[in-house]
């Protein structure tokens, strides 16, 4: 367990630094945080999964991550559109559309991952 945490820390740190450097190239600079967070955690998790459970299991996990990302992209696009066009409060829009995120992720799971 401690070894996995150490590997996750090291791989995550290196990848966070690389993605943050990549993100600092783009404008606005807030992309650095976006590029630094999710990809690095995903890569660290997948590398540990490959080491402990094998490539086939990691492939299923990677597809699950991709499905979740697609669902999140749809959710954020809809929230953004509602906030810009209908002037809803952010808390109301984000909370009201969480079922969309869940339904999209579940639907993609049934279609591609089952």
Backbone as a ProteinNet text record, in pm:
[ID]
protein_1_A
[PRIMARY]
XXXXXXXXXXXXXXXXXXXXXXXXXXXXXXXXXXXXXXXXXXXXXXXXXXXXXXXXXXXXXXXXXXXXXXXXXXXXXXXXXXXXXXXXXXXXXXXXXXXXXXXXXXXXXXXXXX
[TERTIARY]
82.2	0	87	187.2	276	352.9	392.5	464.4	375.5	248	155.9	135.8	126.3	109.5	232.9	349.7	472.8	481.8	448.6	450.5	349.4	230.6	127.4	174.8	239.7	291.5	397.6	490.7	600	551.9	474.8	425.2	332.1	242.7	151.2	225	327	403.4	474.4	536.4	607.5	508.9	398.2	301.9	231.3	201.8	142.2	235.3	363	460.5	466.9	464.9	470.9	346.3	228.7	105.7	93.5	142	139.3	229.6	345.4	434.6	368.5	302.6	230.6	118.1	44.8	-66.3	-22.8	96.1	143	174.4	187.3	211.2	85.3	-31.9	-158.4	-212.4	-302.8	-369.7	-517.3	-590.7	-548.9	-467.7	-398.4	-308.7	-384.2	-514.4	-591.9	-591.3	-553.6	-542.8	-434.6	-336.8	-229	-286.1	-377.8	-441.2	-527	-597.2	-682.3	-599.6	-491.1	-405.9	-330.4	-307.5	-227.4	-302.1	-431.7	-505.6	-545.7	-649.1	-708.4	-615.4	-544	-459.3	-351.4	-295.9	-188.7	-240.7	-355	-414.3	-453.4	-510.8	-551	-430.4	-323	-204.7	-139.6	-134.8	-78.3	-163.3	-293.8	-383.6	-372.1	-366	-354.8	-221.8	-114.5	14.4	14.4	-46.2	-57.8	-149.2	-255.3	-348.4	-281.3	-202.2	-129.1	-32.6	36.7	134.9	69.8	-48.6	-110.9	-212	-287.2	-396.3	-380.6	-283.8	-262	-322.5	-284.9	-325.3	-473.4	-531.6	-672.9	-762.3	-734.1	-810.5	-792.1	-669.4	-641.3	-712.8	-728.7	-800	-946.2	-1006.6	-1145.2	-1153.8	-1057.5	-1053.9	-1035.8	-951.4	-928.4	-1054.7	-1125.5	-1252	-1353.3	-1354.3	-1444.8	-1410.4	-1282.1	-1239.2	-1281.2	-1266.2	-1303.9	-1454.5	-1533.3	-1679	-1717.6	-1653.6	-1679.7	-1642.2	-1533.6	-1490.4	-1589.5	-1641	-1741.3	-1867.7	-1910.3	-2028.9	-2006	-1886.7	-1855.3	-1850.8	-1798.4	-1794.9	-1936.2	-2027.3	-2166.1	-2228.9	-2205	-2257.3	-2207.3	-2077.2	-2022.9	-2068.8	-2083.6	-2133	-2276.4	-2358.6	-2497.8	-2506	-2427.8	-2426	-2380.4	-2276.7	-2225.4	-2330.3	-2396.9	-2500.2	-2614.8	-2659.2	-2767.9	-2725.9	-2603.3	-2556.4	-2546.5	-2503.6	-2486.7	-2618.5	-2707.1	-2827.7	-2949	-2957.1	-3076.5	-3052.1	-2924.7	-2889	-2930.4	-2923.4	-2950.4	-2836.3	-2863.6	-2756.9	-2670.9	-2542.1	-2448.7	-2485.1	-2519.9	-2554.8	-2677.7	-2776.2	-2898.7	-2869.2	-2795	-2764.9	-2681.2	-2577	-2489.9	-2561.9	-2643	-2716.4	-2825.5	-2896.2	-3007	-2959.2	-2837	-2789.5	-2704	-2684.5	-2610.1	-2676.2	-2811.1	-2871	-2834.6	-2812.2	-2768	-2631.9	-2541.9	-2407.9	-2418.1	-2495.2	-2510.4	-2574	-2680.5	-2749.5	-2658.4	-2579.5	-2487.4	-2380	-2321.6	-2217.6	-2274.2	-2391.8	-2454.1	-2490.2	-2542	-2575.6	-2452.5	-2344.1	-2220.3	-2166.1	-2182.3	-2138.1	-2217.2	-2348.8	-2429.9	-2397.7	-2366.5	-2338.5	-2200.2	-2097.3	-1960	-1887.7	-1922.5	-1837.4	-1895.4	-2013.5	-2076.8	-2039.8
-119.5	0	126.4	129.9	245.2	262.4	150.2	155.9	214.7	176	230.8	380.3	421.9	564.1	642.3	586.7	652.6	663.3	554.7	557	658.2	659.4	754	898.1	920.6	1053.9	1095.8	1006.2	1039.9	1057.4	961.3	970.6	1090.4	1106.6	1219.9	1352.4	1363.3	1487.5	1521.6	1421.8	1445.2	1485.1	1414.4	1443.5	1576.7	1608.3	1738.8	1849.5	1835.2	1937.3	1950.5	1838.4	1842.6	1908.6	1870.9	1930.1	2076.7	2113.4	2254.4	2337.6	2281.8	2352.5	2367.4	2263.1	2269.3	2371.2	2370.1	2463.1	2607.2	2632.6	2771	2832.4	2749.1	2798.3	2863.3	2807.9	2855.2	2973.6	3046.8	3157.4	3125	3151.1	3212.6	3115.1	3168.5	3088	2990.6	3005.6	2912.3	2771.9	2758.7	2626.4	2541.9	2605.8	2531.2	2441.4	2492.5	2412.3	2302.4	2332.6	2233.4	2118.6	2151.8	2048.2	1972.6	2036.1	1973.9	1874.6	1885.2	1804.8	1667.2	1662.3	1534.7	1443.3	1492.1	1399.4	1333.5	1407.1	1349.7	1243.9	1268.5	1169.3	1045.4	1065.1	951.3	867.2	932.1	857	783.5	846.5	779.1	658.7	676.1	566	452.6	486	380.9	308	378.6	310	214.2	253.9	162	45.1	71.1	-36.5	-137.9	-91.1	-183.6	-267.8	-204.2	-275.7	-379	-348.9	-440.3	-536.1	-490.8	-574.7	-613.3	-556.7	-593.5	-495.8	-515.9	-424.1	-430.6	-548.7	-560.7	-487.8	-502.6	-433.1	-282.4	-239.6	-97.3	-41.5	-123.1	-78	-47.9	-132.8	-108.5	19.4	38.3	159.5	283.6	274.6	388.5	422.1	319.2	345.4	409.2	367.3	427.7	574.7	605.3	745	827.8	771.4	843.5	868.1	769.1	786.4	893.9	893.6	996.8	1134.8	1143.1	1272.3	1323.8	1234.8	1275.3	1323.9	1251.2	1291.9	1427.5	1448.4	1575.6	1688.8	1661.2	1762.5	1806.5	1712.4	1745.8	1826.9	1783.5	1854	1997.8	2017.7	2153.2	2241	2182.5	2260.2	2306.8	2219.3	2256.5	2358.9	2340.2	2437.8	2573.3	2574.8	2700	2769.8	2693.9	2752.5	2811	2738.3	2787.7	2913.1	2913.7	3031.5	3154.6	3136.1	3249.8	3299.4	3207	3246.6	3271.4	3202.5	3214	3282.7	3318	3393.1	3322.8	3189.6	3116.4	3140.9	3119.1	3121.3	2996.3	3007.5	2897	2773.3	2791.3	2677.3	2604.4	2679	2618.2	2541.4	2601.8	2536.7	2411.5	2420.5	2303.9	2190.9	2225.2	2121.9	2059.6	2141.6	2090.9	1997.4	2017.2	1936.6	1816.6	1794.5	1675.6	1546.5	1535.8	1414.5	1392	1499.9	1485.8	1418.8	1462.3	1402.7	1254.3	1223.6	1085	999.6	1049.5	972.9	950.4	1051.1	1036.1	932.8	941.6	845.2	704	689.8	557.5	504.5	591.9	550.3	506.1	580.8	540.6	410.5	390.9	265.2	148.2	163.3	56.6	30.8	136	120	60	114.7	79.5	-11.4	-9	-74.9	-204.3	-232.6	-349.6	-475.6
0	0	0	83.9	90.8	-40.1	-99.5	-226.3	-335.8	-340.2	-439.1	-419.6	-294.7	-267.1	-311.2	-289.1	-329.7	-481.5	-550.7	-697.3	-749.6	-692.8	-734.9	-712.4	-600.4	-569	-669.6	-697.6	-789.3	-932.7	-981.4	-1119	-1132	-1034.9	-1038.1	-1035.8	-952.9	-944.5	-1073.1	-1133.8	-1260.1	-1369.6	-1376.8	-1483.2	-1458.3	-1331.6	-1300.4	-1345.6	-1316.9	-1357.8	-1509.3	-1578.7	-1725.3	-1783.2	-1734.1	-1785.9	-1746	-1628.2	-1587.3	-1677.3	-1712.5	-1805	-1942	-1987.6	-2114.4	-2107.5	-1996.3	-1981	-1971.6	-1921.5	-1909.6	-2045.7	-2147.1	-2282.2	-2338.5	-2302.7	-2358.1	-2278.8	-2341.3	-2274.4	-2268.8	-2166.5	-2041.3	-1957	-1861.9	-1778.2	-1689.9	-1677	-1595.8	-1655.5	-1782.6	-1842.3	-1775.2	-1715	-1649.2	-1539.4	-1461.1	-1356.9	-1414.5	-1521.8	-1586.6	-1641.9	-1709.9	-1765.9	-1657.2	-1544.1	-1439.7	-1353.9	-1343.2	-1246.3	-1298.9	-1377.6	-1417.3	-1496.7	-1596.8	-1673	-1587.6	-1495.3	-1414.4	-1318.7	-1259	-1168.6	-1247.5	-1365.6	-1448.4	-1489.9	-1531.6	-1573.7	-1457.4	-1341.7	-1224.9	-1186.2	-1188.9	-1155.2	-1255.7	-1383.4	-1484.9	-1476.5	-1446.1	-1434.1	-1315.5	-1206.1	-1092.1	-1122.8	-1195.4	-1231	-1321.5	-1415.3	-1502.2	-1419.9	-1326.6	-1244.6	-1152.9	-1102.9	-1005.7	-1066.9	-1168.2	-1220.3	-1366.1	-1436.5	-1575.8	-1674.4	-1799.7	-1906.3	-1939	-1938.3	-1974.9	-1875.6	-1748.8	-1646.2	-1658.9	-1686.6	-1703.8	-1826.9	-1930.4	-2049.8	-2017.8	-1937	-1895.2	-1812.4	-1724.7	-1642.6	-1730.4	-1831.4	-1921.1	-1999.9	-2045.5	-2115.6	-2022.7	-1898.2	-1800.4	-1778.2	-1771	-1756.3	-1876.9	-1995	-2116.8	-2120.7	-2082	-2078.7	-1977.9	-1862.7	-1762.7	-1812.2	-1887	-1942.3	-2046.2	-2129.9	-2229.8	-2159	-2056.8	-1980.7	-1914.2	-1860.4	-1796.3	-1898.2	-2017.2	-2122.6	-2159.9	-2176.1	-2207.4	-2094.1	-1971.7	-1854.1	-1849	-1865.6	-1856.5	-1972.6	-2090.3	-2204.6	-2179.3	-2124.4	-2095.9	-1983.1	-1878.6	-1769.2	-1820.8	-1900	-1954.6	-2039.8	-2123	-2210.2	-2127.9	-2027.2	-1942.3	-1866.8	-1816.3	-1743.2	-1833.3	-1956.5	-2046.5	-2104.9	-2141.3	-2213.3	-2124.4	-2012.5	-1929.6	-1796	-1768.2	-1647.8	-1517.9	-1515.8	-1392.3	-1294.7	-1166.9	-1067.6	-1087.7	-1059.6	-1083.8	-1001.8	-876.3	-791.9	-844.2	-889.9	-943.1	-1071.1	-1161.9	-1290.2	-1271.4	-1189.8	-1172.3	-1100.2	-1003.1	-929.4	-1015.6	-1090.2	-1171.9	-1282.5	-1330	-1442.4	-1401.8	-1274.2	-1231.1	-1281.3	-1280.8	-1338.5	-1485.6	-1561.1	-1700.3	-1707	-1622.1	-1616	-1581.8	-1478.5	-1435.8	-1545.1	-1607.4	-1712.4	-1832.9	-1868.7	-1981.7	-1950.8	-1832.4	-1794.4	-1788.3	-1730.9	-1721.4	-1859.7	-1945.4	-2081.6	-2159.9	-2147.5	-2214.6	-2158.8	-2030	-1969.6	-2027.7	-2038.9	-2096.7	-2243.2	-2317	-2459.7	-2484.2	-2420.8	-2456.5	-2359.3	-2234.6	-2135.8	-2080.1	-2109.8	-2051.5	-2119.3
[MASK]
++++++++++++++++++++++++++++++++++++++++++++++++++++++++++++++++++++++++++++++++++++++++++++++++++++++++++++++++++

